[in-house]
């Protein structure tokens, strides 16, 4: 199991792209990621997964785009 940190960009910037961290956490948990923890209202997330980084990154970008309604690139 690998611990990952995802730095999602474009979340909660002023009045734009508002996302509750509970919603973000639920989204990542629905992707079978484990031990999901968010950090303040920043869009930064720590989680564990057995998957490789590249396909996981692609899935995270796709899922956040689809479920949050805007493009949030990963750093």
Secondary structure, 3 states (H helix, E strand, C coil): CEEEEEEECCCCECCECCCCHHHHHHHHHHCCCEEEEEECCCCEEEEEECCCHHHHHHHHHHHHHHHHCCCCCEC
